[in-house]
Amino acid sequence: MQLLFFGSLSEIAGAAGRADLVADTDALKEKLQRQYPLLKDLKYAVAVDKKIIHSNTVLHDGCTVALLPPYSGG
């Protein structure tokens, strides 16, 4: 599984990396928060294979997960 971090999240965890496959996005968040404790206090969106998800999602081998900080635009 490939991990991508953007914005302030990349300052904490680096821009990209690989992780062992976990069952779902909730398990991934827990794992990342143990590895990078500063993530616990931040709000961010999660995208799986370029689609922002809004609930726990099953992960599959070879997927790409991106963590995106809050953004605004106009």
All heavy atoms as a GROMACS GRO file, in nm:
protein
  559
    1MET      N    1   0.086  -0.116   0.000
    1MET     CA    2   0.000   0.000   0.000
    1MET      C    3   0.090   0.123   0.000
    1MET      O    4   0.185   0.130   0.077
    1MET     CB    5  -0.088  -0.004   0.124
    1MET     CG    6  -0.170   0.119   0.146
    1MET     SD    7  -0.287   0.108   0.283
    1MET     CE    8  -0.189   0.044   0.414
    2GLN      N    9   0.059   0.216  -0.086
    2GLN     CA   10   0.136   0.340  -0.092
    2GLN      C   11   0.063   0.448  -0.013
    2GLN      O   12  -0.059   0.461  -0.020
    2GLN     CB   13   0.152   0.386  -0.237
    2GLN     CG   14   0.236   0.512  -0.247
    2GLN     CD   15   0.258   0.556  -0.390
    2GLN    OE1   16   0.201   0.501  -0.483
    2GLN    NE2   17   0.343   0.654  -0.407
    3LEU      N   18   0.141   0.525   0.064
    3LEU     CA   19   0.086   0.634   0.143
    3LEU      C   20   0.141   0.766   0.090
    3LEU      O   21   0.261   0.778   0.064
    3LEU     CB   22   0.127   0.621   0.289
    3LEU     CG   23   0.075   0.501   0.365
    3LEU    CD1   24   0.138   0.494   0.503
    3LEU    CD2   25  -0.076   0.508   0.377
    4LEU      N   26   0.053   0.864   0.077
    4LEU     CA   27   0.092   0.999   0.036
    4LEU      C   28   0.043   1.097   0.142
    4LEU      O   29  -0.071   1.088   0.188
    4LEU     CB   30   0.029   1.034  -0.099
    4LEU     CG   31   0.060   0.941  -0.215
    4LEU    CD1   32  -0.023   0.980  -0.338
    4LEU    CD2   33   0.208   0.942  -0.248
    5PHE      N   34   0.131   1.189   0.180
    5PHE     CA   35   0.096   1.292   0.278
    5PHE      C   36   0.114   1.428   0.213
    5PHE      O   37   0.212   1.451   0.143
    5PHE     CB   38   0.190   1.282   0.399
    5PHE     CG   39   0.182   1.150   0.471
    5PHE    CD1   40   0.265   1.045   0.435
    5PHE    CD2   41   0.092   1.131   0.574
    5PHE    CE1   42   0.260   0.924   0.500
    5PHE    CE2   43   0.086   1.010   0.641
    5PHE     CZ   44   0.169   0.906   0.604
    6PHE      N   45   0.019   1.518   0.236
    6PHE     CA   46   0.024   1.650   0.174
    6PHE      C   47   0.022   1.759   0.280
    6PHE      O   48  -0.027   1.741   0.391
    6PHE     CB   49  -0.094   1.667   0.077
    6PHE     CG   50  -0.084   1.576  -0.042
    6PHE    CD1   51  -0.142   1.451  -0.041
    6PHE    CD2   52  -0.013   1.615  -0.154
    6PHE    CE1   53  -0.132   1.366  -0.149
    6PHE    CE2   54  -0.002   1.530  -0.264
    6PHE     CZ   55  -0.061   1.407  -0.261
    7GLY      N   56   0.072   1.877   0.241
    7GLY     CA   57   0.069   1.995   0.327
    7GLY      C   58   0.141   1.971   0.458
    7GLY      O   59   0.248   1.910   0.463
    8SER      N   60   0.080   2.019   0.566
    8SER     CA   61   0.143   2.008   0.698
    8SER      C   62   0.162   1.863   0.740
    8SER      O   63   0.250   1.832   0.821
    8SER     CB   64   0.059   2.084   0.802
    8SER     OG   65  -0.072   2.031   0.807
    9LEU      N   66   0.082   1.773   0.686
    9LEU     CA   67   0.096   1.632   0.719
    9LEU      C   68   0.228   1.576   0.668
    9LEU      O   69   0.289   1.490   0.732
    9LEU     CB   70  -0.021   1.552   0.662
    9LEU     CG   71  -0.159   1.597   0.707
    9LEU    CD1   72  -0.267   1.521   0.632
    9LEU    CD2   73  -0.176   1.584   0.855
   10SER      N   74   0.275   1.627   0.554
   10SER     CA   75   0.404   1.580   0.501
   10SER      C   76   0.520   1.628   0.587
   10SER      O   77   0.625   1.565   0.590
   10SER     CB   78   0.422   1.624   0.355
   10SER     OG   79   0.437   1.764   0.346
   11GLU      N   80   0.502   1.739   0.658
   11GLU     CA   81   0.606   1.787   0.748
   11GLU      C   82   0.620   1.693   0.869
   11GLU      O   83   0.728   1.682   0.926
   11GLU     CB   84   0.574   1.928   0.795
   11GLU     CG   85   0.577   2.030   0.683
   11GLU     CD   86   0.525   2.166   0.724
   11GLU    OE1   87   0.507   2.190   0.845
   11GLU    OE2   88   0.501   2.248   0.634
   12ILE      N   89   0.513   1.624   0.904
   12ILE     CA   90   0.515   1.532   1.016
   12ILE      C   91   0.564   1.394   0.973
   12ILE      O   92   0.648   1.333   1.038
   12ILE     CB   93   0.374   1.520   1.079
   12ILE    CG1   94   0.334   1.654   1.140
   12ILE    CG2   95   0.368   1.407   1.181
   12ILE    CD1   96   0.189   1.661   1.180
   13ALA      N   97   0.513   1.346   0.861
   13ALA     CA   98   0.537   1.206   0.822
   13ALA      C   99   0.622   1.188   0.697
   13ALA      O  100   0.654   1.075   0.662
   13ALA     CB  101   0.402   1.138   0.802
   14GLY      N  102   0.657   1.297   0.629
   14GLY     CA  103   0.726   1.282   0.502
   14GLY      C  104   0.625   1.285   0.389
   14GLY      O  105   0.506   1.274   0.412
   15ALA      N  106   0.671   1.298   0.268
   15ALA     CA  107   0.579   1.315   0.156
   15ALA      C  108   0.514   1.184   0.112
   15ALA      O  109   0.399   1.183   0.070
   15ALA     CB  110   0.653   1.377   0.037
   16ALA      N  111   0.586   1.074   0.120
   16ALA     CA  112   0.531   0.947   0.073
   16ALA      C  113   0.600   0.832   0.142
   16ALA      O  114   0.709   0.847   0.198
   16ALA     CB  115   0.549   0.935  -0.079
   17GLY      N  116   0.537   0.719   0.137
   17GLY     CA  117   0.596   0.600   0.195
   17GLY      C  118   0.514   0.478   0.162
   17GLY      O  119   0.414   0.486   0.092
   18ARG      N  120   0.557   0.369   0.212
   18ARG     CA  121   0.485   0.243   0.194
   18ARG      C  122   0.449   0.191   0.332
   18ARG      O  123   0.519   0.215   0.430
   18ARG     CB  124   0.572   0.141   0.123
   18ARG     CG  125   0.594   0.173  -0.022
   18ARG     CD  126   0.596   0.041  -0.100
   18ARG     NE  127   0.587   0.057  -0.244
   18ARG     CZ  128   0.477   0.081  -0.312
   18ARG    NH1  129   0.365   0.099  -0.250
   18ARG    NH2  130   0.477   0.088  -0.442
   19ALA      N  131   0.340   0.117   0.338
   19ALA     CA  132   0.298   0.059   0.464
   19ALA      C  133   0.246  -0.082   0.439
   19ALA      O  134   0.198  -0.112   0.330
   19ALA     CB  135   0.187   0.144   0.528
   20ASP      N  136   0.259  -0.165   0.540
   20ASP     CA  137   0.198  -0.297   0.531
   20ASP      C  138   0.047  -0.279   0.524
   20ASP      O  139  -0.009  -0.189   0.585
   20ASP     CB  140   0.233  -0.380   0.654
   20ASP     CG  141   0.382  -0.411   0.661
   20ASP    OD1  142   0.447  -0.418   0.555
   20ASP    OD2  143   0.432  -0.429   0.774
   21LEU      N  144  -0.015  -0.365   0.448
   21LEU     CA  145  -0.160  -0.357   0.432
   21LEU      C  146  -0.229  -0.381   0.566
   21LEU      O  147  -0.194  -0.473   0.639
   21LEU     CB  148  -0.207  -0.460   0.329
   21LEU     CG  149  -0.354  -0.457   0.294
   21LEU    CD1  150  -0.392  -0.324   0.229
   21LEU    CD2  151  -0.389  -0.571   0.201
   22VAL      N  152  -0.324  -0.296   0.597
   22VAL     CA  153  -0.412  -0.314   0.712
   22VAL      C  154  -0.553  -0.333   0.659
   22VAL      O  155  -0.580  -0.306   0.542
   22VAL     CB  156  -0.404  -0.195   0.810
   22VAL    CG1  157  -0.268  -0.189   0.878
   22VAL    CG2  158  -0.434  -0.064   0.742
   23ALA      N  159  -0.643  -0.376   0.743
   23ALA     CA  160  -0.776  -0.414   0.698
   23ALA      C  161  -0.858  -0.298   0.641
   23ALA      O  162  -0.926  -0.314   0.541
   23ALA     CB  163  -0.854  -0.480   0.812
   24ASP      N  164  -0.850  -0.182   0.708
   24ASP     CA  165  -0.936  -0.072   0.666
   24ASP      C  166  -0.876   0.062   0.708
   24ASP      O  167  -0.770   0.067   0.772
   24ASP     CB  168  -1.077  -0.088   0.724
   24ASP     CG  169  -1.077  -0.110   0.875
   24ASP    OD1  170  -1.000  -0.041   0.946
   24ASP    OD2  171  -1.154  -0.194   0.923
   25THR      N  172  -0.943   0.170   0.670
   25THR     CA  173  -0.888   0.304   0.696
   25THR      C  174  -0.887   0.338   0.845
   25THR      O  175  -0.799   0.411   0.890
   25THR     CB  176  -0.965   0.412   0.616
   25THR    OG1  177  -1.105   0.401   0.643
   25THR    CG2  178  -0.939   0.398   0.467
   26ASP      N  179  -0.980   0.286   0.922
   26ASP     CA  180  -0.976   0.312   1.066
   26ASP      C  181  -0.850   0.250   1.127
   26ASP      O  182  -0.783   0.312   1.209
   26ASP     CB  183  -1.101   0.257   1.136
   26ASP     CG  184  -1.224   0.344   1.115
   26ASP    OD1  185  -1.211   0.456   1.060
   26ASP    OD2  186  -1.333   0.301   1.156
   27ALA      N  187  -0.818   0.128   1.088
   27ALA     CA  188  -0.697   0.062   1.139
   27ALA      C  189  -0.572   0.137   1.092
   27ALA      O  190  -0.476   0.150   1.168
   27ALA     CB  191  -0.693  -0.083   1.093
   28LEU      N  192  -0.574   0.188   0.971
   28LEU     CA  193  -0.460   0.264   0.920
   28LEU      C  194  -0.440   0.392   1.001
   28LEU      O  195  -0.329   0.425   1.041
   28LEU     CB  196  -0.478   0.297   0.772
   28LEU     CG  197  -0.366   0.383   0.712
   28LEU    CD1  198  -0.233   0.309   0.716
   28LEU    CD2  199  -0.402   0.423   0.570
   29LYS      N  200  -0.549   0.464   1.028
   29LYS     CA  201  -0.539   0.587   1.107
   29LYS      C  202  -0.481   0.558   1.246
   29LYS      O  203  -0.395   0.631   1.293
   29LYS     CB  204  -0.676   0.654   1.122
   29LYS     CG  205  -0.726   0.722   0.997
   29LYS     CD  206  -0.861   0.784   1.028
   29LYS     CE  207  -0.931   0.835   0.908
   29LYS     NZ  208  -1.063   0.893   0.941
   30GLU      N  209  -0.528   0.452   1.309
   30GLU     CA  210  -0.476   0.416   1.441
   30GLU      C  211  -0.327   0.387   1.434
   30GLU      O  212  -0.250   0.432   1.519
   30GLU     CB  213  -0.551   0.294   1.496
   30GLU     CG  214  -0.692   0.323   1.537
   30GLU     CD  215  -0.766   0.197   1.582
   30GLU    OE1  216  -0.699   0.096   1.616
   30GLU    OE2  217  -0.890   0.199   1.582
   31LYS      N  218  -0.287   0.312   1.333
   31LYS     CA  219  -0.146   0.277   1.316
   31LYS      C  220  -0.061   0.403   1.293
   31LYS      O  221   0.045   0.420   1.353
   31LYS     CB  222  -0.130   0.180   1.200
   31LYS     CG  223   0.011   0.136   1.175
   31LYS     CD  224   0.017   0.037   1.060
   31LYS     CE  225   0.160  -0.007   1.035
   31LYS     NZ  226   0.168  -0.107   0.928
   32LEU      N  227  -0.107   0.491   1.207
   32LEU     CA  228  -0.032   0.612   1.177
   32LEU      C  229  -0.025   0.705   1.298
   32LEU      O  230   0.077   0.771   1.320
   32LEU     CB  231  -0.093   0.685   1.057
   32LEU     CG  232  -0.075   0.615   0.923
   32LEU    CD1  233  -0.152   0.688   0.814
   32LEU    CD2  234   0.072   0.604   0.885
   33GLN      N  235  -0.132   0.711   1.376
   33GLN     CA  236  -0.130   0.797   1.495
   33GLN      C  237  -0.036   0.744   1.602
   33GLN      O  238   0.020   0.821   1.679
   33GLN     CB  239  -0.272   0.814   1.549
   33GLN     CG  240  -0.355   0.902   1.459
   33GLN     CD  241  -0.500   0.911   1.499
   33GLN    OE1  242  -0.543   0.851   1.597
   33GLN    NE2  243  -0.578   0.986   1.423
   34ARG      N  244  -0.017   0.612   1.607
   34ARG     CA  245   0.084   0.557   1.699
   34ARG      C  246   0.224   0.590   1.649
   34ARG      O  247   0.314   0.621   1.726
   34ARG     CB  248   0.068   0.405   1.711
   34ARG     CG  249  -0.045   0.362   1.802
   34ARG     CD  250  -0.039   0.214   1.835
   34ARG     NE  251  -0.031   0.127   1.720
   34ARG     CZ  252  -0.135   0.079   1.653
   34ARG    NH1  253  -0.257   0.112   1.689
   34ARG    NH2  254  -0.119   0.000   1.549
   35GLN      N  255   0.242   0.582   1.516
   35GLN     CA  256   0.373   0.608   1.457
   35GLN      C  257   0.407   0.757   1.457
   35GLN      O  258   0.522   0.795   1.475
   35GLN     CB  259   0.376   0.554   1.314
   35GLN     CG  260   0.512   0.552   1.251
   35GLN     CD  261   0.512   0.477   1.118
   35GLN    OE1  262   0.412   0.420   1.076
   35GLN    NE2  263   0.624   0.479   1.052
   36TYR      N  264   0.307   0.842   1.432
   36TYR     CA  265   0.324   0.987   1.426
   36TYR      C  266   0.223   1.051   1.520
   36TYR      O  267   0.116   1.094   1.478
   36TYR     CB  268   0.303   1.039   1.284
   36TYR     CG  269   0.388   0.969   1.179
   36TYR    CD1  270   0.331   0.877   1.092
   36TYR    CD2  271   0.524   0.996   1.168
   36TYR    CE1  272   0.409   0.814   0.996
   36TYR    CE2  273   0.602   0.933   1.073
   36TYR     CZ  274   0.544   0.841   0.987
   36TYR     OH  275   0.621   0.779   0.893
   37PRO      N  276   0.253   1.060   1.650
   37PRO     CA  277   0.156   1.109   1.749
   37PRO      C  278   0.099   1.247   1.719
   37PRO      O  279  -0.013   1.277   1.760
   37PRO     CB  280   0.237   1.111   1.879
   37PRO     CG  281   0.347   1.012   1.858
   37PRO     CD  282   0.379   1.018   1.711
   38LEU      N  283   0.171   1.332   1.646
   38LEU     CA  284   0.118   1.465   1.615
   38LEU      C  285  -0.006   1.459   1.525
   38LEU      O  286  -0.084   1.554   1.520
   38LEU     CB  287   0.226   1.550   1.548
   38LEU     CG  288   0.344   1.589   1.637
   38LEU    CD1  289   0.450   1.663   1.556
   38LEU    CD2  290   0.298   1.672   1.755
   39LEU      N  291  -0.027   1.350   1.455
   39LEU     CA  292  -0.145   1.336   1.369
   39LEU      C  293  -0.274   1.331   1.450
   39LEU      O  294  -0.382   1.365   1.399
   39LEU     CB  295  -0.136   1.211   1.281
   39LEU     CG  296  -0.031   1.212   1.171
   39LEU    CD1  297  -0.032   1.078   1.097
   39LEU    CD2  298  -0.056   1.326   1.073
   40LYS      N  299  -0.266   1.288   1.576
   40LYS     CA  300  -0.386   1.275   1.659
   40LYS      C  301  -0.465   1.404   1.670
   40LYS      O  302  -0.587   1.404   1.674
   40LYS     CB  303  -0.349   1.229   1.800
   40LYS     CG  304  -0.331   1.083   1.813
   40LYS     CD  305  -0.308   1.049   1.959
   40LYS     CE  306  -0.290   0.900   1.974
   40LYS     NZ  307  -0.271   0.861   2.112
   41ASP      N  308  -0.395   1.515   1.677
   41ASP     CA  309  -0.460   1.644   1.701
   41ASP      C  310  -0.497   1.719   1.573
   41ASP      O  311  -0.549   1.830   1.580
   41ASP     CB  312  -0.369   1.732   1.787
   41ASP     CG  313  -0.342   1.669   1.923
   41ASP    OD1  314  -0.432   1.602   1.976
   41ASP    OD2  315  -0.231   1.687   1.976
   42LEU      N  316  -0.470   1.660   1.458
   42LEU     CA  317  -0.497   1.728   1.331
   42LEU      C  318  -0.620   1.672   1.263
   42LEU      O  319  -0.651   1.554   1.273
   42LEU     CB  320  -0.376   1.712   1.238
   42LEU     CG  321  -0.245   1.772   1.286
   42LEU    CD1  322  -0.134   1.740   1.187
   42LEU    CD2  323  -0.258   1.922   1.304
   43LYS      N  324  -0.689   1.759   1.192
   43LYS     CA  325  -0.800   1.716   1.108
   43LYS      C  326  -0.746   1.697   0.967
   43LYS      O  327  -0.668   1.779   0.919
   43LYS     CB  328  -0.911   1.819   1.108
   43LYS     CG  329  -0.977   1.834   1.243
   43LYS     CD  330  -1.107   1.907   1.229
   43LYS     CE  331  -1.170   1.930   1.363
   43LYS     NZ  332  -1.239   1.817   1.417
   44TYR      N  333  -0.789   1.590   0.901
   44TYR     CA  334  -0.746   1.565   0.764
   44TYR      C  335  -0.845   1.472   0.696
   44TYR      O  336  -0.920   1.398   0.761
   44TYR     CB  337  -0.604   1.506   0.761
   44TYR     CG  338  -0.584   1.383   0.846
   44TYR    CD1  339  -0.611   1.256   0.796
   44TYR    CD2  340  -0.539   1.394   0.977
   44TYR    CE1  341  -0.592   1.143   0.873
   44TYR    CE2  342  -0.519   1.282   1.055
   44TYR     CZ  343  -0.545   1.156   1.003
   44TYR     OH  344  -0.527   1.046   1.081
   45ALA      N  345  -0.847   1.480   0.566
   45ALA     CA  346  -0.931   1.392   0.485
   45ALA      C  347  -0.846   1.275   0.438
   45ALA      O  348  -0.724   1.285   0.426
   45ALA     CB  349  -0.987   1.468   0.365
   46VAL      N  350  -0.913   1.164   0.410
   46VAL     CA  351  -0.846   1.046   0.359
   46VAL      C  352  -0.903   1.014   0.222
   46VAL      O  353  -1.025   1.012   0.203
   46VAL     CB  354  -0.865   0.926   0.454
   46VAL    CG1  355  -0.801   0.799   0.398
   46VAL    CG2  356  -0.810   0.956   0.592
   47ALA      N  357  -0.814   0.990   0.127
   47ALA     CA  358  -0.855   0.948  -0.007
   47ALA      C  359  -0.796   0.810  -0.034
   47ALA      O  360  -0.681   0.784  -0.002
   47ALA     CB  361  -0.807   1.047  -0.112
   48VAL      N  362  -0.877   0.723  -0.091
   48VAL     CA  363  -0.832   0.590  -0.131
   48VAL      C  364  -0.846   0.581  -0.282
   48VAL      O  365  -0.956   0.600  -0.336
   48VAL     CB  366  -0.915   0.480  -0.062
   48VAL    CG1  367  -0.872   0.342  -0.110
   48VAL    CG2  368  -0.903   0.490   0.090
   49ASP      N  369  -0.734   0.558  -0.347
   49ASP     CA  370  -0.731   0.550  -0.494
   49ASP      C  371  -0.800   0.672  -0.558
   49ASP      O  372  -0.887   0.660  -0.643
   49ASP     CB  373  -0.794   0.419  -0.543
   49ASP     CG  374  -0.709   0.299  -0.504
   49ASP    OD1  375  -0.586   0.313  -0.490
   49ASP    OD2  376  -0.766   0.190  -0.486
   50LYS      N  377  -0.762   0.790  -0.510
   50LYS     CA  378  -0.803   0.920  -0.562
   50LYS      C  379  -0.948   0.957  -0.534
   50LYS      O  380  -1.002   1.049  -0.593
   50LYS     CB  381  -0.776   0.930  -0.712
   50LYS     CG  382  -0.630   0.916  -0.747
   50LYS     CD  383  -0.607   0.933  -0.894
   50LYS     CE  384  -0.460   0.916  -0.928
   50LYS     NZ  385  -0.435   0.933  -1.070
   51LYS      N  386  -1.014   0.887  -0.440
   51LYS     CA  387  -1.152   0.920  -0.404
   51LYS      C  388  -1.156   0.949  -0.254
   51LYS      O  389  -1.120   0.864  -0.173
   51LYS     CB  390  -1.247   0.806  -0.437
   51LYS     CG  391  -1.260   0.781  -0.584
   51LYS     CD  392  -1.355   0.668  -0.611
   51LYS     CE  393  -1.358   0.641  -0.762
   51LYS     NZ  394  -1.436   0.522  -0.794
   52ILE      N  395  -1.201   1.070  -0.219
   52ILE     CA  396  -1.212   1.104  -0.077
   52ILE      C  397  -1.322   1.019  -0.016
   52ILE      O  398  -1.431   1.007  -0.071
   52ILE     CB  399  -1.239   1.254  -0.058
   52ILE    CG1  400  -1.116   1.333  -0.104
   52ILE    CG2  401  -1.273   1.285   0.087
   52ILE    CD1  402  -1.126   1.482  -0.089
   53ILE      N  403  -1.290   0.961   0.098
   53ILE     CA  404  -1.386   0.875   0.166
   53ILE      C  405  -1.439   0.947   0.289
   53ILE      O  406  -1.373   1.034   0.345
   53ILE     CB  407  -1.322   0.739   0.203
   53ILE    CG1  408  -1.198   0.761   0.290
   53ILE    CG2  409  -1.284   0.662   0.078
   53ILE    CD1  410  -1.183   0.660   0.396
   54HIS      N  411  -1.558   0.909   0.331
   54HIS     CA  412  -1.621   0.974   0.446
   54HIS      C  413  -1.653   0.876   0.558
   54HIS      O  414  -1.707   0.916   0.662
   54HIS     CB  415  -1.747   1.047   0.403
   54HIS     CG  416  -1.719   1.154   0.301
   54HIS    ND1  417  -1.662   1.274   0.334
   54HIS    CD2  418  -1.736   1.156   0.167
   54HIS    CE1  419  -1.646   1.347   0.225
   54HIS    NE2  420  -1.690   1.277   0.122
   55SER      N  421  -1.623   0.749   0.537
   55SER     CA  422  -1.645   0.649   0.640
   55SER      C  423  -1.537   0.542   0.627
   55SER      O  424  -1.460   0.542   0.531
   55SER     CB  425  -1.785   0.588   0.626
   55SER     OG  426  -1.798   0.525   0.500
   56ASN      N  427  -1.534   0.452   0.722
   56ASN     CA  428  -1.436   0.346   0.721
   56ASN      C  429  -1.445   0.269   0.589
   56ASN      O  430  -1.554   0.234   0.544
   56ASN     CB  431  -1.458   0.253   0.840
   56ASN     CG  432  -1.345   0.157   0.859
   56ASN    OD1  433  -1.231   0.183   0.820
   56ASN    ND2  434  -1.374   0.045   0.921
   57THR      N  435  -1.329   0.245   0.527
   57THR     CA  436  -1.325   0.180   0.395
   57THR      C  437  -1.225   0.066   0.398
   57THR      O  438  -1.114   0.080   0.451
   57THR     CB  439  -1.283   0.284   0.288
   57THR    OG1  440  -1.380   0.390   0.288
   57THR    CG2  441  -1.275   0.223   0.151
   58VAL      N  442  -1.263  -0.046   0.340
   58VAL     CA  443  -1.174  -0.161   0.329
   58VAL      C  444  -1.061  -0.128   0.233
   58VAL      O  445  -1.084  -0.068   0.127
   58VAL     CB  446  -1.252  -0.286   0.280
   58VAL    CG1  447  -1.158  -0.403   0.256
   58VAL    CG2  448  -1.360  -0.323   0.380
   59LEU      N  449  -0.940  -0.165   0.270
   59LEU     CA  450  -0.823  -0.141   0.185
   59LEU      C  451  -0.782  -0.271   0.117
   59LEU      O  452  -0.805  -0.379   0.170
   59LEU     CB  453  -0.708  -0.086   0.270
   59LEU     CG  454  -0.737   0.046   0.340
   59LEU    CD1  455  -0.623   0.084   0.433
   59LEU    CD2  456  -0.761   0.157   0.237
   60HIS      N  457  -0.722  -0.258   0.000
   60HIS     CA  458  -0.680  -0.375  -0.076
   60HIS      C  459  -0.533  -0.362  -0.113
   60HIS      O  460  -0.477  -0.252  -0.112
   60HIS     CB  461  -0.766  -0.392  -0.201
   60HIS     CG  462  -0.767  -0.272  -0.289
   60HIS    ND1  463  -0.672  -0.249  -0.384
   60HIS    CD2  464  -0.850  -0.165  -0.293
   60HIS    CE1  465  -0.696  -0.134  -0.445
   60HIS    NE2  466  -0.805  -0.080  -0.390
   61ASP      N  467  -0.472  -0.472  -0.144
   61ASP     CA  468  -0.332  -0.474  -0.181
   61ASP      C  469  -0.310  -0.386  -0.304
   61ASP      O  470  -0.386  -0.393  -0.400
   61ASP     CB  471  -0.288  -0.618  -0.211
   61ASP     CG  472  -0.138  -0.631  -0.223
   61ASP    OD1  473  -0.065  -0.554  -0.156
   61ASP    OD2  474  -0.093  -0.718  -0.299
   62GLY      N  475  -0.210  -0.302  -0.299
   62GLY     CA  476  -0.176  -0.216  -0.412
   62GLY      C  477  -0.251  -0.083  -0.416
   62GLY      O  478  -0.233  -0.006  -0.509
   63CYS      N  479  -0.332  -0.056  -0.316
   63CYS     CA  480  -0.406   0.071  -0.318
   63CYS      C  481  -0.315   0.186  -0.277
   63CYS      O  482  -0.208   0.169  -0.220
   63CYS     CB  483  -0.529   0.064  -0.228
   63CYS     SG  484  -0.495   0.054  -0.053
   64THR      N  485  -0.361   0.308  -0.309
   64THR     CA  486  -0.291   0.430  -0.271
   64THR      C  487  -0.382   0.507  -0.177
   64THR      O  488  -0.498   0.531  -0.207
   64THR     CB  489  -0.259   0.517  -0.393
   64THR    OG1  490  -0.173   0.442  -0.480
   64THR    CG2  491  -0.189   0.646  -0.353
   65VAL      N  492  -0.327   0.543  -0.061
   65VAL     CA  493  -0.402   0.619   0.038
   65VAL      C  494  -0.333   0.754   0.056
   65VAL      O  495  -0.212   0.760   0.075
   65VAL     CB  496  -0.406   0.545   0.173
   65VAL    CG1  497  -0.480   0.627   0.277
   65VAL    CG2  498  -0.472   0.408   0.158
   66ALA      N  499  -0.410   0.861   0.045
   66ALA     CA  500  -0.357   0.996   0.061
   66ALA      C  501  -0.423   1.061   0.181
   66ALA      O  502  -0.544   1.049   0.200
   66ALA     CB  503  -0.382   1.078  -0.064
   67LEU      N  504  -0.342   1.129   0.262
   67LEU     CA  505  -0.392   1.209   0.373
   67LEU      C  506  -0.380   1.354   0.334
   67LEU      O  507  -0.271   1.402   0.299
   67LEU     CB  508  -0.313   1.179   0.500
   67LEU     CG  509  -0.358   1.056   0.580
   67LEU    CD1  510  -0.341   0.930   0.500
   67LEU    CD2  511  -0.284   1.049   0.710
   68LEU      N  512  -0.493   1.424   0.338
   68LEU     CA  513  -0.503   1.561   0.288
   68LEU      C  514  -0.544   1.657   0.400
   68LEU      O  515  -0.646   1.634   0.465
   68LEU     CB  516  -0.606   1.568   0.175
   68LEU     CG  517  -0.590   1.464   0.065
   68LEU    CD1  518  -0.719   1.444  -0.010
   68LEU    CD2  519  -0.479   1.505  -0.027
   69PRO      N  520  -0.469   1.763   0.420
   69PRO     CA  521  -0.507   1.860   0.523
   69PRO      C  522  -0.630   1.937   0.479
   69PRO      O  523  -0.667   1.936   0.360
   69PRO     CB  524  -0.385   1.951   0.531
   69PRO     CG  525  -0.325   1.946   0.396
   69PRO     CD  526  -0.349   1.805   0.346
   70PRO      N  527  -0.696   2.006   0.572
   70PRO     CA  528  -0.810   2.090   0.533
   70PRO      C  529  -0.766   2.194   0.430
   70PRO      O  530  -0.651   2.239   0.432
   70PRO     CB  531  -0.851   2.159   0.662
   70PRO     CG  532  -0.789   2.079   0.771
   70PRO     CD  533  -0.668   2.015   0.713
   71TYR      N  534  -0.855   2.226   0.341
   71TYR     CA  535  -0.822   2.326   0.238
   71TYR      C  536  -0.944   2.412   0.215
   71TYR      O  537  -1.057   2.378   0.246
   71TYR     CB  538  -0.779   2.258   0.108
   71TYR     CG  539  -0.883   2.166   0.050
   71TYR    CD1  540  -0.977   2.211  -0.041
   71TYR    CD2  541  -0.889   2.032   0.087
   71TYR    CE1  542  -1.074   2.127  -0.093
   71TYR    CE2  543  -0.986   1.947   0.035
   71TYR     CZ  544  -1.077   1.995  -0.054
   71TYR     OH  545  -1.173   1.912  -0.104
   72SER      N  546  -0.919   2.529   0.161
   72SER     CA  547  -1.027   2.619   0.122
   72SER      C  548  -0.988   2.682  -0.010
   72SER      O  549  -0.872   2.684  -0.048
   72SER     CB  550  -1.050   2.726   0.228
   72SER     OG  551  -0.936   2.806   0.242
   73GLY      N  552  -1.083   2.727  -0.078
   73GLY     CA  553  -1.054   2.786  -0.208
   73GLY      C  554  -1.167   2.878  -0.250
   73GLY      O  555  -1.269   2.887  -0.186
   74GLY      N  556  -1.145   2.939  -0.360
   74GLY     CA  557  -1.251   3.030  -0.402
   74GLY      C  558  -1.246   3.052  -0.549
   74GLY      O  559  -1.176   2.998  -0.626
   0.00000   0.00000   0.00000
